[in-house]
């Protein structure tokens, strides 16, 4: 019988202390992010052309969630205020949260698939494929894609891009991480070229719509538009939640993961399909929002470590809060005009990420290698 050697007492104590600190940091971070998201929902409900206070926005949201609240019928809130918060601002805030959470999760998944810290939905061409589908509808009409509406065309484009990456990256029945990266970059460049050509050859009035979609926006959000990305996000969380240990093993290399009993090729295929469906569903309703899937998972690793059981919840909540804040800024920095949200995710997020990398804690995420 094999007996596993026990670590020295001092080393064992240090390991336990490190694990305890990581768990404590995870709990504190998750709690802080949940509070931040709730506050951002209320503040988002109060920001807009119709004058609504923060307290009134909170009362409207609570009043709809808990029927029978007296302030909903005592005349203290006007129908216009109720409509502005419940039908326009709340769906927008929820879509921003859902998109940020989904893109952060998709980025974390793709970084595991290819074992590359630069991986994100854009790297594998998924977002670019969705952009081609949407731009075809904007420039040529829905007839060009078989009568599909814009959202469905973007989703179909993401699926086509994912399938193309999977087929070209497959070698002797195995999904190669290096081939996936190269295929994604090549296909992404091809899709971007197609998008640029369609934009240059379309009528002038369509150019603004194309650019606004490619840069991302949640301004057209409605409760009905939340359904598809919400279902995709919940499904992705279930798939990933059952595979966090296998994902941890995959980070140590294919050989080590295989030795631990992980079917590496099957795991990569499942994760690729999950990330593609999640990205496609989000891009179809919010456009091409970049940067979130690249940076937020790294920030989560810096804060709580690389263990996916603790890192993924922080990444999901952090992505939601980050994109909600970016959307709030997009409505206010140039009011009454609106700045595409993709611009702000880069302008706000890049300096913050560079500052984090300068700190010693960045070494825990492997950013100094």
C-alpha positions as CSV (number, residue, x, y, z in Angstrom):
1,X,0.0,0.0,0.0
2,X,1.3,3.4,-1.0
3,X,1.6,5.9,1.8
4,X,1.5,9.6,0.8
5,X,4.3,11.4,2.6
6,X,3.1,14.2,4.9
7,X,4.6,17.6,4.4
8,X,6.7,19.1,7.3
9,X,4.6,20.7,10.0
10,X,5.8,24.2,9.3
11,X,5.0,23.8,5.6
12,X,1.6,22.3,6.3
13,X,0.8,25.3,8.5
14,X,1.8,27.7,5.8
15,X,-0.3,25.9,3.2
16,X,-3.3,25.9,5.4
17,X,-2.8,29.6,6.3
18,X,-2.5,30.4,2.5
19,X,-5.7,28.5,1.7
20,X,-7.6,30.2,4.6
21,X,-6.5,33.7,3.4
22,X,-7.6,32.9,-0.1
23,X,-11.0,31.7,1.0
24,X,-11.4,34.7,3.2
25,X,-10.4,37.1,0.4
26,X,-12.9,35.3,-1.9
27,X,-15.8,35.7,0.6
28,X,-15.0,39.4,1.2
29,X,-14.7,40.1,-2.6
30,X,-17.9,38.3,-3.5
31,X,-19.8,40.1,-0.8
32,X,-18.4,43.5,-1.8
33,X,-19.2,42.8,-5.5
34,X,-22.8,41.8,-4.7
35,X,-23.3,45.0,-2.7
36,X,-21.8,47.0,-5.6
37,X,-24.1,45.4,-8.2
38,X,-27.2,46.2,-6.1
39,X,-26.1,49.8,-5.7
40,X,-25.4,50.1,-9.4
41,X,-28.9,48.8,-10.2
42,X,-30.4,51.5,-8.1
43,X,-28.1,54.3,-9.4
44,X,-28.7,53.2,-13.0
45,X,-32.4,53.4,-12.4
46,X,-32.0,57.0,-11.3
47,X,-29.9,58.3,-14.2
48,X,-31.6,59.5,-17.3
49,X,-33.6,62.4,-18.8
50,X,-36.6,61.7,-16.7
51,X,-35.9,63.0,-13.2
52,X,-36.0,60.1,-10.7
53,X,-34.2,60.2,-7.3
54,X,-32.1,57.2,-6.1
55,X,-34.6,56.5,-3.3
56,X,-37.5,56.7,-5.8
57,X,-35.7,54.3,-8.2
58,X,-35.2,51.8,-5.4
59,X,-38.9,52.1,-4.3
60,X,-40.1,51.5,-7.9
61,X,-37.9,48.3,-8.3
62,X,-39.0,47.0,-4.8
63,X,-42.6,47.9,-5.6
64,X,-42.7,45.8,-8.7
65,X,-40.9,42.9,-7.1
66,X,-43.1,43.0,-4.0
67,X,-46.7,43.8,-5.0
68,X,-48.9,45.8,-2.6
69,X,-46.3,48.4,-1.6
70,X,-48.2,51.5,-0.6
71,X,-46.0,54.0,-2.4
72,X,-46.9,52.4,-5.8
73,X,-50.5,53.8,-5.5
74,X,-50.3,56.8,-3.3
75,X,-49.4,59.2,-6.1
76,X,-45.9,59.9,-4.9
77,X,-44.5,58.3,-8.1
78,X,-45.6,59.4,-11.5
79,X,-46.4,56.8,-14.3
80,X,-43.6,58.4,-16.3
81,X,-41.1,57.7,-13.6
82,X,-42.3,54.2,-13.2
83,X,-42.1,53.5,-16.9
84,X,-38.6,55.1,-17.2
85,X,-37.2,52.9,-14.4
86,X,-39.0,49.6,-14.8
87,X,-39.3,49.4,-18.6
88,X,-36.1,51.1,-19.8
89,X,-33.4,51.6,-17.2
90,X,-33.7,48.4,-15.2
91,X,-33.6,46.1,-18.3
92,X,-30.6,48.1,-19.5
93,X,-28.8,47.6,-16.2
94,X,-29.6,43.9,-16.1
95,X,-28.4,43.4,-19.6
96,X,-25.1,45.2,-18.8
97,X,-24.7,43.0,-15.8
98,X,-25.6,39.8,-17.7
99,X,-23.3,40.7,-20.6
100,X,-20.4,41.6,-18.3
101,X,-20.8,38.4,-16.3
102,X,-21.1,36.3,-19.5
103,X,-18.1,37.8,-21.2
104,X,-15.9,37.4,-18.1
105,X,-16.9,33.8,-17.8
106,X,-16.3,33.2,-21.6
107,X,-12.9,34.8,-21.3
108,X,-11.9,32.6,-18.3
109,X,-13.1,29.5,-20.1
110,X,-11.1,30.3,-23.2
111,X,-7.9,31.1,-21.2
112,X,-8.2,27.5,-19.8
113,X,-8.9,26.0,-23.2
114,X,-5.8,27.3,-24.9
115,X,-3.7,27.9,-21.7
116,X,-2.9,31.4,-22.8
117,X,-3.5,34.5,-20.7
118,X,-4.3,36.5,-23.8
119,X,-7.3,34.4,-24.8
120,X,-10.8,35.9,-25.0
121,X,-13.8,35.7,-27.3
122,X,-12.2,38.1,-29.8
123,X,-9.0,36.0,-30.0
124,X,-10.8,32.9,-31.3
125,X,-12.9,34.9,-33.8
126,X,-16.2,34.3,-32.1
127,X,-17.1,37.9,-31.6
128,X,-15.9,38.8,-35.2
129,X,-18.1,36.1,-36.6
130,X,-21.1,37.5,-34.7
131,X,-20.2,40.9,-36.1
132,X,-20.3,39.6,-39.7
133,X,-23.8,38.2,-39.1
134,X,-25.1,41.5,-37.6
135,X,-23.5,43.7,-40.2
136,X,-25.0,41.6,-43.0
137,X,-28.4,42.4,-41.7
138,X,-27.7,46.1,-41.2
139,X,-26.2,46.7,-44.6
140,X,-28.0,44.2,-46.9
141,X,-31.2,43.4,-45.0
142,X,-32.4,40.2,-43.3
143,X,-32.9,38.6,-46.7
144,X,-29.1,38.2,-47.0
145,X,-29.1,35.8,-44.0
146,X,-32.3,33.9,-44.8
147,X,-34.7,36.3,-43.1
148,X,-33.0,36.1,-39.7
149,X,-33.3,39.2,-37.5
150,X,-30.2,41.0,-36.3
151,X,-29.8,39.2,-33.0
152,X,-30.3,35.7,-34.6
153,X,-27.9,36.5,-37.4
154,X,-25.2,37.6,-34.9
155,X,-25.8,34.4,-33.0
156,X,-25.5,32.3,-36.2
157,X,-22.3,34.1,-37.1
158,X,-20.7,33.2,-33.7
159,X,-21.7,29.6,-34.2
160,X,-20.2,29.5,-37.7
161,X,-17.0,31.0,-36.4
162,X,-16.8,28.5,-33.5
163,X,-17.4,25.6,-35.8
164,X,-14.7,26.8,-38.2
165,X,-12.2,27.2,-35.4
166,X,-13.0,23.7,-34.0
167,X,-12.6,22.1,-37.5
168,X,-9.4,23.8,-38.4
169,X,-7.8,23.3,-35.0
170,X,-8.5,19.6,-34.9
171,X,-5.5,17.4,-35.6
172,X,-5.7,13.6,-35.5
173,X,-8.9,13.9,-33.5
174,X,-7.3,16.2,-30.9
175,X,-8.1,19.9,-30.4
176,X,-4.7,21.6,-30.3
177,X,-4.5,24.8,-28.3
178,X,-1.8,26.3,-30.6
179,X,-3.9,25.5,-33.7
180,X,-7.0,27.0,-32.0
181,X,-5.2,30.3,-31.4
182,X,-3.8,30.5,-34.9
183,X,-7.1,29.5,-36.5
184,X,-9.0,32.1,-34.3
185,X,-6.6,34.9,-35.2
186,X,-6.7,34.0,-38.9
187,X,-10.5,33.7,-39.0
188,X,-11.0,36.8,-36.9
189,X,-8.9,38.8,-39.4
190,X,-11.0,37.3,-42.3
191,X,-14.3,38.2,-40.6
192,X,-13.0,41.7,-39.7
193,X,-12.1,42.2,-43.4
194,X,-15.6,41.2,-44.5
195,X,-17.1,43.5,-41.9
196,X,-14.9,46.4,-43.1
197,X,-15.8,45.8,-46.7
198,X,-19.5,45.7,-46.0
199,X,-19.2,48.9,-44.0
200,X,-17.3,50.8,-46.7
201,X,-19.7,49.7,-49.5
202,X,-23.0,50.4,-47.6
203,X,-25.0,53.6,-47.7
204,X,-23.9,56.4,-45.4
205,X,-26.9,56.1,-43.0
206,X,-26.0,52.5,-42.2
207,X,-22.4,53.3,-41.1
208,X,-23.3,54.7,-37.7
209,X,-25.5,51.6,-36.9
210,X,-22.7,49.3,-37.9
211,X,-20.1,51.1,-35.8
212,X,-22.4,51.4,-32.8
213,X,-23.0,47.6,-32.9
214,X,-19.4,46.7,-33.3
215,X,-18.4,48.9,-30.4
216,X,-21.2,47.6,-28.2
217,X,-24.3,49.0,-26.6
218,X,-27.1,47.9,-24.2
219,X,-29.3,50.9,-25.0
220,X,-32.0,48.8,-26.8
221,X,-32.4,46.4,-23.8
222,X,-35.8,45.1,-22.9
223,X,-37.0,42.4,-20.5
224,X,-37.6,40.1,-23.5
225,X,-34.1,40.6,-24.8
226,X,-32.7,39.2,-21.6
227,X,-34.2,35.8,-22.1
228,X,-31.7,34.2,-24.6
229,X,-28.4,35.4,-22.9
230,X,-29.8,34.6,-19.4
231,X,-30.6,31.0,-20.5
232,X,-27.1,30.7,-22.1
233,X,-25.4,32.1,-19.0
234,X,-27.2,29.8,-16.6
235,X,-26.4,26.8,-18.8
236,X,-22.7,27.9,-19.0
237,X,-22.5,28.2,-15.2
238,X,-23.9,24.7,-14.8
239,X,-21.5,23.2,-17.3
240,X,-18.5,25.0,-15.9
241,X,-19.5,24.5,-12.2
242,X,-19.3,20.8,-12.7
243,X,-15.8,21.0,-14.2
244,X,-13.9,23.4,-12.0
245,X,-11.5,20.7,-10.7
246,X,-10.8,19.4,-14.3
247,X,-10.2,23.0,-15.4
248,X,-7.7,23.4,-12.5
249,X,-5.9,20.2,-13.7
250,X,-5.8,21.4,-17.3
251,X,-3.9,24.5,-16.2
252,X,-1.0,22.3,-15.2
253,X,-0.7,20.8,-18.8
254,X,-2.3,18.1,-20.8
255,X,-0.1,15.3,-19.6
256,X,-0.6,16.2,-15.9
257,X,-4.4,16.5,-16.5
258,X,-4.5,13.2,-18.3
259,X,-2.6,11.5,-15.5
260,X,-5.3,12.8,-13.1
261,X,-8.0,11.2,-15.1
262,X,-9.2,14.2,-17.2
263,X,-10.3,13.5,-20.8
264,X,-8.5,16.6,-22.1
265,X,-9.9,16.6,-25.6
266,X,-13.5,16.1,-24.5
267,X,-13.1,18.8,-21.9
268,X,-11.8,21.3,-24.4
269,X,-14.6,20.5,-26.9
270,X,-17.3,21.0,-24.2
271,X,-15.7,24.2,-22.9
272,X,-15.3,25.6,-26.5
273,X,-19.0,25.0,-27.3
274,X,-20.0,26.5,-24.0
275,X,-17.9,29.6,-24.5
276,X,-19.1,30.0,-28.1
277,X,-22.8,29.7,-27.3
278,X,-22.4,32.1,-24.4
279,X,-20.5,34.7,-26.4
280,X,-22.9,34.4,-29.4
281,X,-25.9,35.0,-27.2
282,X,-24.4,38.0,-25.6
283,X,-23.0,39.6,-28.7
284,X,-26.4,39.1,-30.4
285,X,-28.1,41.6,-28.0
286,X,-25.3,43.9,-26.8
287,X,-22.8,44.0,-29.7
288,X,-19.1,43.6,-29.8
289,X,-18.0,44.6,-26.3
290,X,-14.3,43.9,-25.9
291,X,-11.8,43.9,-23.1
292,X,-14.0,42.4,-20.4
293,X,-13.2,38.8,-21.2
294,X,-9.5,39.5,-21.3
295,X,-9.0,41.6,-18.1
296,X,-11.6,40.6,-15.6
297,X,-10.5,37.0,-15.2
298,X,-6.9,38.2,-14.6
299,X,-8.1,40.7,-11.9
300,X,-10.0,37.9,-10.2
301,X,-6.9,35.7,-10.2
302,X,-4.9,38.5,-8.6
303,X,-7.5,39.0,-5.9
304,X,-8.3,35.4,-4.9
305,X,-5.8,33.1,-6.7
306,X,-6.1,30.8,-9.7
307,X,-8.4,28.1,-8.2
308,X,-11.4,28.2,-10.4
309,X,-13.7,27.3,-7.6
310,X,-13.0,30.7,-6.1
311,X,-11.9,32.7,-9.1
312,X,-14.9,32.1,-11.4
313,X,-17.6,33.6,-9.0
314,X,-15.4,36.7,-8.5
315,X,-14.8,37.0,-12.3
316,X,-18.5,36.7,-13.0
317,X,-19.6,39.2,-10.4
318,X,-16.7,41.5,-11.3
319,X,-17.6,41.4,-15.0
320,X,-21.2,42.3,-14.1
321,X,-20.2,45.3,-11.9
322,X,-17.5,46.5,-14.4
323,X,-19.9,46.6,-17.4
324,X,-22.7,48.1,-15.4
325,X,-20.3,50.9,-14.3
326,X,-19.1,51.3,-17.9
327,X,-22.7,51.6,-19.1
328,X,-23.5,54.2,-16.5
329,X,-20.6,56.2,-17.6
330,X,-21.5,55.8,-21.3
331,X,-24.8,57.6,-20.5
332,X,-23.3,60.4,-18.5
333,X,-19.9,61.5,-19.7
334,X,-21.2,63.0,-23.0
335,X,-24.9,63.5,-22.1
336,X,-27.3,63.8,-23.8
337,X,-25.2,61.8,-26.4
338,X,-24.2,58.3,-25.6
339,X,-20.7,56.8,-25.9
340,X,-20.5,53.2,-27.2
341,X,-19.8,51.0,-24.2
342,X,-16.9,49.2,-25.8
343,X,-14.9,52.5,-25.9
344,X,-15.3,53.0,-22.1
345,X,-14.4,49.4,-21.2
346,X,-11.0,49.9,-22.8
347,X,-10.5,53.5,-21.6
348,X,-11.5,52.8,-18.0
349,X,-10.2,49.2,-17.8
350,X,-6.8,49.4,-19.4
351,X,-5.2,51.8,-17.0
352,X,-6.7,50.0,-14.0
353,X,-5.3,46.7,-15.3
354,X,-1.9,48.1,-15.9
355,X,-1.8,49.5,-12.4
356,X,-2.7,46.1,-11.0
357,X,0.1,44.5,-12.9
358,X,2.6,46.8,-11.4
359,X,1.7,45.5,-7.9
360,X,3.4,42.5,-6.4
361,X,0.1,40.6,-6.2
362,X,0.2,40.2,-10.0
363,X,2.7,37.5,-9.6
364,X,0.1,35.2,-8.2
365,X,-1.8,35.4,-11.5
366,X,1.2,34.5,-13.5
367,X,1.3,37.9,-15.2
368,X,5.0,38.4,-14.8
369,X,6.1,35.3,-16.7
